């Protein structure tokens, strides 16, 4: 049971209603996370805008989803783990690639470097070392892509915290968190 109301999309008003319509158009449904955040049109505008901006970024949807599952697993966010596993597969990653990303791993060296960096940011609360950034450059990421990876981490921290703090019911096929 959610700790806060999940906004009924049929009863939403004003900007929240407009944003929920956009979200419905993108997903074919309005996932529960967005219904929870719709209690604050400003927060919903921020979240939806960030998804849109990063969706048009340079690192690609597949890597963005792999970062999302790694961060979700570290934050024990079952909602985001389920949602981003499904979205990652839709973006072309295999089930095995998404499971590896959940553990912060990849057979692709460039993806592995991005996942290692993302998890370092989460685990060190952004107090990363020069070597963490250098490893991304060595893997082939430019400064713009490095900033974008960090933006994905930040967005996923927000969504993880929403779902964990408010106990938002998972409405995607479930994925088990890794045992720690």
C-alpha positions, 0 to 999 in steps of 0.5 A: 500500500502506497504511503501517499495517494496515487493520483487518479488520472481521470480526476487529475486537474491542471498541469498534473492532468496534462503531464499525465496525458503525455506520460500515458501517450508515451507508455500506453498507461500511467505507471504508479510512480508518476501517479504518486509524483503527480501529487506535486505538479512541480515535481512531476514536471521536473521528473518528466522533463528529466526523462525527456531530456535524457531520452534525447541524450547521447549515451543511448537508451540501452546504457541509460537503462543499464545504469538505472538497474544498477542504481536501483539494485544498490538502493533496494528499489524494486519498482525501478528495478522492474521498470528499467529491466523491462525498458532496457529489454525494449531498448535492445538489451538481453535479459542476461545483459540487464541482470549483469547491469543490475550487478554493475557488470557488463561484457562490454568494457565501455558499458562496464566503465559507465556502470562502475562509475555510476555505482561509485557515485552512489556508494561514495555519495558523489565523493569520487576520485580523479581515477573514477573520471579518468577510467571513463575517459579511457573507456571512450567517454567524453566530458559531455557523456560523463556529465550525462551519466551523472545526470542519469544517476541523479534522476534515478536517485530521485525515482528510487527515493520516491518509490522506496520512501512512499512504497509505490506498488510495482506495476511492471513484471517483478525482478528480484533484488540481488542478495547483498 
